[in-house]
Amino acid sequence: MNKKVLLLILIFVLLASAFAFASCQNQLEIESAKSVVGIDITRKVVSAKYDYQNDTYCWVIKYYVDPLQCDLSTVNSIKIKAYIPKYDNYGNLNEYPAISTINAIIPDDVAPTAENNYFYVELDNAKYDPSMEREFDPSIGDYADNFKTDDQGVKHYFPSENLVLKQCFFYVDDNSGDASDDNPMDNITKIPSIGLTFVLGIVMVVVGFVLYWIALTVFQNKLAIAIAFSVPLILTIGSWILWGWARGLIMTVFFVIYYVCIETFAKRVADTLGY
């Protein structure tokens, strides 16, 4: 192997190891859409960036969570999947909205109380309409309101029947007791920290190279080589599916390192044996 390439790989592995030990806190992915007990929809003005532009609106959807099930002040981040009505390319409201995956926002004043234990998302008013559709009311000869106005004059819209929260993922630190059997959440998945992902990547490179070396020099057949190559490949693909894009990207970088190592090794063996 080229000495410069080997040196760069060695430096990368050393830096990755140092970073891994400095950030070894794992996360728990907790899925529980049932913990959401209320929805509040309002609109707010989005100020234009430039003088020649008009102010626009955005929808603010607050999801209130039962504090007995999850204290949002302990949550690092939230991701939701929901059916949210969306306008098509022709400006018509889509009758069959697709599932939207959205990163939610945790407010600064979040607290485990009924009023403050909530997260929210902001949606472009021009693309989405999460409010209930207005229906014609014969008794008043006009379309009925799809909102209620509070004492401050703020309109609170009734949610559309399509606004169904399919999944809600809370990401919390993996502290002792969080994953106990009596946890009220529906489903808990342990996700390795960024640091531990680096460690797993290093282990994958080392173990994968050893397997490839054994397959190439001991078994010397295509099936064994294919199996040895497939193990790191499956781990890398699985990391994207189970752990998300950030950890999947890290594992992909290590897979590239693994691939460079085995290609260089295979070429060296071929040159030595005169293939």
C-alpha positions in Angstrom: 0.0 0.0 0.0 1.2 3.5 -0.8 2.9 5.0 2.4 1.0 8.3 2.1 -2.3 6.6 1.8 -1.5 4.4 4.8 -0.4 7.4 6.8 -3.6 9.3 6.1 -5.7 6.3 7.0 -3.7 5.9 10.3 -4.2 9.5 11.2 -7.9 9.3 10.4 -8.3 6.2 12.6 -6.4 7.8 15.5 -8.5 11.0 15.3 -11.7 8.9 15.1 -10.7 6.9 18.2 -10.0 10.1 20.2 -13.3 11.6 19.2 -15.1 8.3 19.9 -13.9 8.1 23.5 -14.7 11.8 24.0 -18.4 11.3 22.9 -19.5 7.9 24.0 -23.1 8.8 25.1 -25.6 6.6 23.3 -29.1 7.7 22.5 -32.5 6.0 22.8 -35.0 6.3 20.0 -38.4 6.2 21.6 -41.4 5.8 19.4 -44.8 6.7 20.9 -47.4 8.6 18.9 -49.9 7.7 21.6 -48.2 10.1 24.1 -49.4 13.1 22.0 -52.7 14.1 23.7 -53.5 17.4 22.0 -52.9 19.6 18.9 -53.1 23.4 18.6 -52.9 25.1 15.1 -52.3 28.8 14.6 -50.7 31.0 12.0 -48.0 33.6 12.4 -46.5 36.2 10.1 -43.2 35.6 8.5 -41.5 38.9 7.9 -40.1 39.4 4.4 -36.3 39.6 4.0 -36.4 42.4 1.6 -38.5 45.6 1.3 -40.0 44.7 -2.1 -41.3 41.4 -0.7 -44.6 40.9 1.0 -45.0 39.3 4.4 -46.2 35.7 4.4 -47.7 33.3 6.8 -46.7 29.9 8.2 -48.7 27.3 10.1 -47.5 26.6 13.7 -48.7 23.2 14.9 -48.1 22.4 18.6 -48.2 18.8 19.7 -48.9 18.5 23.5 -47.4 15.4 25.1 -48.6 13.7 28.3 -45.9 14.6 30.8 -46.5 11.3 32.7 -45.4 9.5 29.5 -42.5 11.7 28.4 -40.8 14.7 29.9 -39.8 16.7 26.8 -37.2 18.7 28.8 -35.1 15.5 28.8 -35.4 15.0 25.0 -32.6 16.0 22.6 -34.6 16.0 19.4 -37.9 14.9 17.9 -39.0 13.6 14.5 -42.5 13.0 13.4 -44.2 11.3 10.5 -47.7 12.5 9.7 -50.3 12.8 6.9 -50.4 16.6 6.4 -52.6 18.0 3.5 -50.4 19.6 0.9 -51.1 21.5 -2.3 -50.1 20.0 -5.6 -48.3 21.7 -8.5 -51.6 23.1 -9.7 -52.5 24.8 -6.4 -55.1 22.2 -5.5 -55.3 20.6 -2.1 -54.1 17.0 -2.4 -57.1 14.7 -1.5 -54.7 11.9 -0.5 -51.7 13.4 1.2 -48.5 11.4 1.5 -46.6 10.9 4.7 -44.4 13.8 5.6 -41.3 13.4 7.8 -40.5 16.5 9.7 -38.0 17.5 12.4 -39.9 19.1 15.2 -38.8 22.0 17.4 -38.6 21.9 21.2 -39.4 25.3 22.8 -36.9 26.9 25.2 -39.5 27.0 28.0 -40.5 23.4 27.8 -41.4 21.9 31.1 -43.2 18.7 32.3 -46.6 20.5 32.8 -49.8 20.2 30.8 -49.3 23.6 29.2 -45.5 23.5 28.5 -44.8 19.9 27.6 -45.1 20.4 23.9 -43.1 20.5 20.7 -44.1 22.2 17.4 -43.5 22.3 13.7 -43.7 25.2 11.3 -45.1 24.7 7.8 -45.1 26.9 4.8 -48.6 28.4 4.3 -48.2 28.2 0.5 -47.6 24.5 0.5 -49.6 23.0 3.4 -53.0 23.4 5.0 -53.3 21.3 8.2 -56.6 23.0 9.2 -60.0 21.4 8.8 -61.8 22.2 5.5 -64.5 24.8 5.8 -67.9 23.4 5.1 -71.1 25.2 3.9 -73.5 25.8 6.7 -77.1 26.2 5.4 -78.3 27.7 8.7 -76.2 30.8 8.1 -76.0 30.6 4.4 -72.2 30.8 4.4 -69.1 28.7 5.0 -68.6 27.8 8.7 -65.5 28.9 10.6 -62.8 26.3 10.9 -61.2 28.1 13.9 -61.9 29.5 17.3 -60.7 32.9 18.5 -59.3 33.3 22.0 -59.4 36.3 24.2 -56.3 37.8 22.6 -57.8 37.5 19.1 -55.6 34.6 18.0 -57.3 32.1 15.7 -56.8 28.5 16.7 -57.7 26.2 13.8 -59.4 22.9 14.0 -57.0 20.1 12.7 -57.8 18.4 9.4 -59.1 14.8 9.8 -56.1 13.9 7.6 -53.7 15.3 10.1 -52.9 11.9 11.6 -49.6 11.5 13.5 -48.4 8.1 12.2 -45.1 8.0 14.2 -43.4 10.2 16.8 -39.7 9.6 17.7 -38.1 11.1 20.8 -34.3 11.0 21.0 -33.0 11.0 24.6 -29.6 10.2 26.2 -29.2 6.5 27.2 -29.0 6.9 31.0 -29.6 4.1 33.4 -33.3 3.3 33.8 -34.5 4.9 30.6 -35.0 1.6 28.8 -36.6 -0.3 31.7 -39.5 -2.6 31.2 -41.9 -0.3 32.9 -41.2 2.6 30.5 -44.6 3.8 29.2 -43.3 4.4 25.7 -44.4 2.1 22.9 -41.1 1.1 21.4 -37.5 1.8 22.4 -34.5 1.4 20.1 -30.9 2.0 21.2 -28.9 4.1 18.8 -25.1 4.3 19.1 -23.6 7.7 19.8 -21.5 9.4 17.1 -18.4 8.4 19.0 -19.4 4.8 19.3 -20.3 4.8 15.6 -16.6 5.7 14.9 -15.5 2.8 17.1 -17.9 0.4 15.2 -16.5 1.7 11.9 -12.9 1.0 13.0 -13.9 -2.5 14.2 -15.7 -3.1 10.9 -12.6 -2.2 8.9 -10.2 -4.4 11.0 -12.5 -7.4 11.2 -13.6 -7.1 7.6 -10.0 -6.9 6.5 -9.1 -10.0 8.5 -12.1 -11.9 7.0 -11.1 -10.9 3.5 -7.4 -11.9 4.1 -8.5 -15.3 5.3 -10.9 -15.7 2.4 -8.3 -14.7 -0.1 -5.3 -16.5 1.2 -6.8 -19.6 3.0 -10.0 -20.5 1.2 -9.1 -19.0 -2.1 -12.5 -19.2 -3.7 -15.0 -16.6 -4.9 -17.8 -17.5 -2.5 -15.6 -17.0 0.6 -14.4 -13.7 -0.8 -18.0 -12.6 -1.6 -19.1 -13.5 1.9 -16.2 -11.6 3.5 -16.9 -8.6 1.4 -20.7 -8.7 2.1 -20.4 -8.5 5.9 -19.1 -4.9 6.0 -21.4 -4.0 3.2 -24.5 -5.3 5.0 -23.4 -3.5 8.2 -23.1 -0.2 6.3 -26.4 -0.5 4.6 -28.1 -1.5 7.9 -26.6 1.6 9.6 -28.5 3.9 7.2 -31.7 2.0 7.8 -31.6 1.6 11.5 -29.4 4.6 12.7 -30.2 7.4 10.3 -28.1 9.3 7.7 -25.5 10.7 10.0 -24.3 7.4 11.4 -24.8 5.8 8.0 -22.5 8.4 6.4 -19.8 7.6 9.0 -20.1 3.9 8.4 -19.9 4.6 4.6 -16.6 6.5 5.1 -15.2 3.5 6.9 -16.5 1.1 4.3 -14.6 3.2 1.7 -11.5 2.8 3.8 -12.1 -0.9 4.0 -12.6 -1.2 0.3 -9.3 0.7 -0.4 -7.5 -1.6 2.0 -8.8 -4.9 0.5 -8.3 -3.7 -3.1 -4.7 -2.7 -2.4 -4.1 -6.0 -0.5 -5.7 -8.0 -3.3 -3.5 -6.3 -5.9 -0.4 -6.9 -3.8 -1.3 -10.6 -3.5 -1.9 -10.9 -7.2 1.4 -9.2 -8.1 3.2 -11.5 -5.6 1.6 -14.7 -7.0 1.9 -13.5 -10.6 -1.9 -13.6 -11.3 
